[in-house]
Amino acid sequence: MSGCGVYDGAEIHEAVLSLLAIDEIGAQALCISINAPQHHVINHSTGEEMNEQRNMLIEAARISRGTILTIDDVNPMDLDALVIPGGFGSAKNFTSWAFSGPEGSIRNDVKSFLIQLIHHRKPLLALCVSPVVVAKALEGSGIIAHLAIGSKKDASPYTIEDFQKGLESIGATTEDKGTNEILIDHGHRIITAPCYMMEASISQVRSSIKIAMEALKDLCHA
């Protein structure tokens, strides 16, 4: 998790609903974050930047109820799979996509973690905007991930086509998927679900994450 809050960290609904869905498939969640400052702090009632600094790990611990490890303390090989909730933290804290688009950077620790998972065929689920993290991690690797970050055909608060073009410019391929749809890249064992990239209710996001988590379970057992 990249913090706590849609505009500067992890999207809370997506994070909590992921924890619920993990429990429902009979798996155990291990929450992971990064012991480093967020890019900035946003007042979620006004959308304005605040003159303060917060730590990703400390903020994410609000969602995990205090039980959380740093990315440096986790061996990717010990995990069965990884889930990345959405939220602007993926595009501001894990990467700089929110400011520089596909030309932006990705944290070295995040890139290394994801590359190890994918090279060892560990399944990965990226929700909402988090496919940008996956694409940046794989940029230049020769691995062509097939990702979904929304649908141009349905209502969205974002310009989905721009995101798709950005992902494609750094080596991914994309496919339109709407609110209740997921995309499975069986070749690379990557699942993507648009969630709040689209105009969606919390119940629709819940349904999407539940479907995606069942697919993740199947990949773990494949």
N, C-alpha and C positions, 0 to 999 in steps of 0.2 A: 504494500500500500504506500502511496506517495504523500500521505498526510491525511487530513480529515476535512472534507468540504469540497463541493463540486468545482468551485472557482479557483481553488489554490492547492487542492490535494486530491485524495481519492473521493469518488462519488459515494456518499454514505449509503444510499439505498442499494446501489449495486454491490457494495462491499458486504453489507449486512445480509442481503438476499443470497449472495454467494455463500456466506457462512452457513446459512440455513440450508441451502441446497446441498452443500457438502455433507452436512449432518444427515440429511434425508437419504443420501445414497449409501450411508453407512461408513463414510470415511471420516478421518480426523483432520481438522484444519490446523495448519501451522502458520501463524501470521508473521510476515516478514516486512521490514521496512529498512530505511537507510538513516543512519545517525548523522544527519547533516541538515543544514537550514533549507527551508523552502525557498523558492525564488522570491516570493513576496507573500503578503497576507492580505486577503480581500475581506472586506466587510460584506457578508452575504446578504444583509438586508438592504444595502445601497448599491453594491457593486463597486464601491470605491476602494482604492488601495489604502491600507492602514500603515502608520508609521511604527511598525514593530516587526519583530522577527520570531519565527516559530520553527521548531525542529520537526522534520518528517516523522521520525520514530516516535517522539513524544505525542504528536498529534494523532498518528495512526493507532497508538495504544488506547486512545479514547474509544475507538471502534472495537478493538480486540479485547476490551475489558482488562487491559494491563498485561496480558500475556502475549509477548511479541519478541522476536529475535531480530538482530541486524542481519543484513545480507552477507556480511563478512563471517557470521557465525553459522551459516548454513551451507552444507555441501549439496550442490544441485543433485548429485547422484543419490542422495538419501531420500529424495522426493519421488513420489509416484507421478505427480503432475504439478503444474503451476497454473494458477488463476490470477489474472491481472484485472482488477476493477478499472472502470473508466474514471473520469474526472480530469480537470485541467492539469492536475499534478503530473499526469503522464506526458503532457505536452509542455509543461513548465519546469518540472523538477527532475523527471527521468530523462527527458529530452528538452530541447529548446524549440520544438516545432511551433509552438504558439507564437513565437517571435520571429523565427527565421524560416519557417516552413520546412520542406524536405532538405534544404541546404543546412539546416541546424545540426547541432551536436547531440550526442547521447552520452550519458555517464558511462565511464569505462567499466565500473562494477556491474551496472545493469547489463551492458552489452556482453560482458564475459559470462555472466550468469545465464543469460538466455542462449548464447551460443553453445555453452556446455550442455544445456538441457536438450536443445534441438539436435546436436551432434550425437547425443546418446539416446535419441528417439523417445524422449520423455514427452508425453502429451502436454499441450499448452492451450489454455483458453484465454483469449483477449477480448474484453468487453468494451463496448462504446468506442472511445477514441484510442484505446490502447493498441490497436493494430499499428499505429505510427511507431510505437516503441519496438514492436517486433520487426517492422520494416527497417528501422534505423539500425537495429542490432545485426540484421542480416545483410545490410548494404555492403556490396563489394565481395560477399562471400561466395557468390555463384549459386546460392540457394534461392530459388524463385518461389516465394511463398504465395499462396492464393488466399486473398484476404477480403473480408467484407467490412465496410465501415458505414453502411447505410444504403439507401436507395434514392436515386434521382427521381423516381416516380411518385414518391409519397412525401408528405409534409415533414419538414425538418427545420430546426432552428439554425442549421448550418448549411453551407454550400457543399453538398456531398460530392459533386463533380470535382471541385477543387481538391478535396481530400483524396479522391481516387486518382486524379492526375499526379498529385504529389507522391503517393505510394508507388505508382507505376514508374515515376521518374527515377526512383532509387532501386528498382529491380523487382518489385512485387507485381502480381497481377491482381485485378479486383473484379468483384461481381456484385451486382445490386442485390441487397437483402433488406427486407423491411422489418417492421416492428416485431413480428412474431416469427421471424425466420433466423436461422443460423447457417453458417457455411463451414463445412468440414473439408480441410485440405488433408486427405488421407495419406498422401505421399509424405508429407512432413509432419503429420499428426498435430496440426494446428486448427483450433476451432475459433471462429470469430462470431460475435453476436452484437448487432448495432445498439441495442438498448436505448439509452437516452440521446444517441445521435439523431434519433427520430423523435417526432412528437408522439410521446408514449405516456400512458398512465402507469402508475406504480404496479398495478395488477398485470399489465402487459409486460413490463420489465421482469416481474416475478416469473411469469410464464416462460419468457424467453430464456432466462437464466436457468430455470429448472430443466428445460429441454436441452440446453447446452451442457449442463452438468451430467445429465444422463448419457449424453454422447461422449463426454469426457471419460466417464466410468467405462463405457464400452471400449474406448481406445486403450485404456489402462489394462483391460483384460484381453485385448486383441493379440 
